[in-house]
Amino acid sequence: MVAAESCSARLSSADVALESEAVLHSCFAGQRDSTLRGRQRHPTRRSRHTRGTLTQGRGNQQERSVYLLIAKGLRPTESTYPDRSAAPITGLAMPSRSGSAKLYRLLMTALVAIAPALSLAACQRETDTAAPTARPVRTTTVEKREAGEALTFTGRIEAEDEVSVAFRISGRLLENSGKLGDRVEAGQIMARLEPQNELNTLRQAQAGLAAAQGQLTQARNHFERQETLLAQGWTTRANFDVATQGQQTAQSQVDAAEAQLRTAHDLVSFTELKADAPGTITATGPGAGEVVQAGQMIARLARKDGRDAVFDVPAQLLRSAPSNPQITVSLTDDPAVTAPGRIREVAAQANPVTRTFEVKVGLTDPPPAMRLGATVVGRMQTDAVPIIDIPATALTKINQRPAVWIVDPSTKTVSIRNVDVLRFDQARVVVSQGLDTGEVVVTAGVQALHPGQKIRLLGSEP
């Protein structure tokens, strides 16, 4: 409202008079049209209307002059009728008839309605002609600095030596007592198969060995008799040779029966699955009652030989990483629990889905809180190299590419330029190409700029 009043004060009286006179012309034209329509509807009253019109002619001219004076100043103190120069009017002339009173009120309403519009139009003309002001911005000067990148990856804790334990023979699983997370000792039974068939094979082997031993005893006695008779001359050399061959054959049969017995014992022992080293069960397989095949995983055992932190790393970082970096591993939910480590193994082939390489970091004296499967964060510091970094607020986009606003110090104008971003975070952006040392970059107010616009620093005089 204050702005509208100030703008209204600057309007000239001639402009207001011209606008008001146009409104008055339209109003009087409407009154004349209504009068003519009334005469057509009532021809018998023509003489009376004619007399009224002639009588009111001078009054209408007087009222029109008064309304023009109202539009010019709204405070007329003295005026002169056009047709009665000797008759002065003191004060505000009021219409004498009811129709003219209505017309007067209509004119006053029109003047009040168009006054704000005229004021705003005058303000708009003045604003359009005003000179553009410099845009306040905040800037920074581009500099190169030596900095190493701190790389952070999320991984998991795994056993350095993890094996899958399974039965050597097929059979029906009788018992699988291993539970996920159980700690086992060396020699502890983890699962059993039904041993009936293996026990029958053991008994058969035992019987075969007994029979072979009996034949060996008979063959040995026959050999001894033939040896004595040959020494006394009571038998032939051929009989002695047959006895010798029989003894050797019986001995071989005993050896074979003993081997079969050992195999049967092994088969019986294979029906029990035992842990070959102390560790923790990290996975389990089939349950009791299922028929399993030889080599099928029954449980996965993580041996207590060490711990690894396993990460999935992109190939680009593998190429830029130092040869033997020191890596600090900490728990995600408790960063105070840390352990140092070195890269122990890098996968030779990338993961076909994620296209990353699995890197195993061997931990040195990991704390007990780093349990198997725990989520950890690995941090590695790369070698320091010269880089150009700018605040993240300076970054914008043009032509679907990252860009920044460059300030020309001589003209205090801005121009936009595309840049190549190497990496970024929430606060800083590392630029690989597009900026040179010493250039001035806009860091605040980038969204309201256009090429060639004049700027000024925040806090400086406009």
Residue pairs with C-beta under 8 A, 6 or more apart in sequence:
3 123
4 116
4 119
4 120
4 123
5 119
7 119
7 120
7 122
7 123
7 126
8 115
8 118
8 119
8 122
10 122
10 126
11 118
11 119
11 122
13 72
13 73
15 118
16 71
16 72
16 118
17 68
17 71
17 72
19 71
19 114
19 118
20 67
20 68
20 70
20 71
20 72
20 111
20 114
21 68
21 71
23 107
23 110
23 111
23 114
24 64
24 67
24 68
24 71
24 107
27 103
27 106
27 107
27 110
28 60
28 64
31 99
31 103
35 49
35 53
38 49
39 45
39 46
39 49
42 49
56 97
58 81
58 83
58 84
59 95
59 96
59 97
59 100
60 100
61 81
61 82
61 83
62 81
62 89
62 93
63 93
63 95
63 100
63 103
63 104
65 79
65 81
65 82
66 76
66 79
66 89
66 92
66 93
67 104
67 107
69 76
69 79
70 76
70 92
70 107
70 108
70 111
71 111
76 89
76 91
76 92
76 93
77 90
77 91
78 88
78 89
78 90
79 88
79 89
79 93
80 87
80 88
80 89
81 87
81 89
94 101
94 104
95 101
95 103
95 104
132 454
133 462
134 412
134 454
134 455
134 456
134 462
135 445
135 448
135 449
135 453
135 454
135 455
135 456
136 445
136 455
136 456
136 457
136 458
136 462
137 405
137 407
137 414
137 442
137 443
137 444
137 445
137 446
137 449
137 455
137 456
137 457
137 458
138 442
138 443
138 444
138 445
138 457
138 458
139 407
139 440
139 441
139 442
139 443
139 457
140 390
140 391
140 394
140 440
140 441
140 443
141 438
141 439
141 440
141 441
142 388
142 390
142 435
142 436
142 437
142 438
142 439
142 440
142 441
143 388
143 437
144 386
144 387
144 388
144 437
145 386
145 387
145 389
146 384
146 385
146 386
146 387
147 384
147 385
147 387
147 389
148 381
148 382
148 383
148 384
148 385
149 381
149 382
149 423
150 379
150 380
150 381
150 382
151 317
151 321
151 379
151 380
151 381
151 382
152 377
152 378
152 379
153 311
153 312
153 313
153 377
153 378
154 311
154 332
154 375
154 376
154 377
154 378
155 309
155 310
155 311
155 312
155 329
155 361
155 375
155 376
155 377
155 378
156 309
156 310
156 373
156 374
156 375
156 376
157 307
157 308
157 309
157 310
157 366
157 370
157 371
157 372
157 373
157 374
157 376
158 302
158 307
158 308
158 309
158 310
158 360
158 372
158 373
159 279
159 280
159 282
159 302
159 303
159 305
159 306
159 307
159 308
159 372
160 303
160 305
160 306
160 307
160 308
160 344
160 362
161 302
161 303
161 305
161 306
162 282
162 300
162 301
162 302
162 303
163 300
163 301
163 303
164 283
164 297
164 299
164 300
164 301
165 190
165 273
165 275
165 276
165 297
165 298
165 299
165 300
165 301
166 273
166 285
166 292
166 294
166 295
166 296
166 297
166 298
167 191
167 193
167 270
167 271
167 273
167 292
167 294
167 295
167 296
167 298
168 270
168 294
168 295
169 193
169 198
169 267
169 270
169 271
169 294
170 291
170 292
170 293
170 294
171 193
171 194
171 197
171 271
171 291
171 292
172 193
172 194
172 289
172 290
172 291
172 292
173 191
173 192
173 193
173 286
173 287
173 288
173 289
173 290
173 291
173 292
173 298
174 192
174 193
174 194
174 271
174 288
175 191
175 192
175 288
176 190
176 191
176 284
176 285
176 286
176 287
176 288
176 298
176 299
177 189
177 190
177 191
178 184
178 190
178 191
178 281
178 284
178 298
178 299
179 281
179 284
180 281
180 282
180 283
180 284
181 280
181 281
181 282
182 280
182 281
183 278
183 279
183 280
183 281
184 190
184 275
184 278
184 279
184 280
184 281
184 301
185 275
185 278
186 275
186 276
186 277
186 278
187 274
187 275
188 274
188 275
189 272
189 273
189 274
190 273
190 274
190 275
190 281
190 298
190 299
191 272
191 273
191 298
191 299
192 271
192 272
192 273
193 270
193 271
193 272
193 292
194 271
195 268
195 271
198 264
198 267
198 268
198 270
198 271
199 268
201 264
201 267
202 261
202 264
202 265
202 267
202 268
203 264
204 264
205 257
205 260
205 261
205 263
205 264
206 261
206 264
208 257
208 260
208 261
209 254
209 257
209 258
209 260
209 261
210 257
211 257
212 250
212 253
212 254
212 256
212 257
213 254
213 257
215 250
215 253
215 254
216 247
216 250
216 251
216 253
216 254
217 250
218 250
219 243
219 246
219 247
219 249
219 250
219 251
220 247
220 250
222 243
222 246
222 247
223 243
223 244
223 246
223 247
225 243
226 235
226 239
226 240
226 242
226 243
226 244
227 240
227 243
229 235
229 239
229 240
230 236
230 237
230 239
230 240
273 298
273 299
275 301
277 301
277 303
277 304
277 305
278 303
278 304
279 301
279 302
279 303
279 304
280 301
280 302
280 304
280 372
281 299
281 300
281 301
281 302
282 300
282 301
282 302
282 372
282 373
283 297
283 299
283 300
284 298
284 299
284 300
285 292
285 296
285 297
285 298
285 299
286 292
286 296
286 298
292 298
302 372
306 362
306 363
306 366
307 362
307 363
307 366
307 370
307 372
308 344
308 360
308 361
308 362
308 363
309 327
309 329
309 341
309 360
309 361
309 363
309 376
309 378
310 358
310 359
310 360
310 361
311 358
311 359
311 361
311 378
312 351
312 354
312 356
312 357
312 358
312 359
313 356
313 357
313 358
313 359
314 355
314 356
314 357
315 350
315 355
315 356
315 357
318 346
318 357
318 359
320 382
321 380
321 382
322 382
322 383
324 342
324 343
325 342
325 343
325 380
325 381
325 382
326 340
326 342
326 380
326 381
327 340
327 341
327 342
327 343
327 361
327 378
327 379
327 380
328 338
328 339
328 340
328 341
328 378
328 379
328 380
329 338
329 339
329 340
329 341
329 361
329 363
329 370
329 376
329 377
329 378
329 379
330 336
330 337
330 338
330 339
330 376
330 377
330 379
331 337
331 338
331 369
331 370
331 374
331 375
331 376
331 377
332 374
332 375
332 376
332 377
333 375
334 369
335 377
337 367
337 369
337 370
339 363
339 364
339 365
339 366
339 367
339 370
340 363
340 364
341 361
341 362
341 363
341 364
341 378
342 361
342 362
342 364
343 359
343 360
343 361
343 362
344 360
344 361
344 362
345 359
345 360
346 357
346 358
346 359
346 360
347 357
347 358
347 359
349 357
350 356
350 357
351 357
351 358
361 378
363 370
370 376
387 422
387 430
388 430
388 431
388 435
388 437
389 428
389 429
389 430
389 431
390 404
390 428
390 429
390 431
390 435
390 441
390 443
391 427
391 428
391 429
391 443
392 424
392 425
392 426
392 427
392 428
392 429
393 443
393 444
393 446
394 404
394 405
394 429
394 441
394 442
394 443
394 446
395 402
395 403
395 404
395 421
395 424
395 429
395 446
396 402
396 403
396 404
396 405
396 416
396 446
396 447
397 403
398 416
398 418
399 418
401 418
402 418
402 419
402 420
402 421
403 416
403 417
403 418
403 419
404 416
404 417
404 419
404 434
404 435
404 441
404 442
404 446
405 414
405 415
405 416
405 417
405 441
405 442
405 446
405 449
406 414
406 415
406 416
406 417
406 439
406 440
406 441
406 442
407 413
407 414
407 440
407 441
407 442
407 455
408 414
408 415
409 440
411 454
412 454
412 455
412 456
413 452
413 453
413 454
413 455
414 442
414 449
414 451
414 452
414 453
414 455
415 451
415 452
416 449
416 451
417 434
418 434
419 431
419 433
419 434
419 435
420 431
420 432
420 433
420 434
421 429
421 430
421 431
421 432
422 430
422 431
422 432
423 430
424 430
435 441
442 449
442 455
444 458
445 455
449 455
456 462
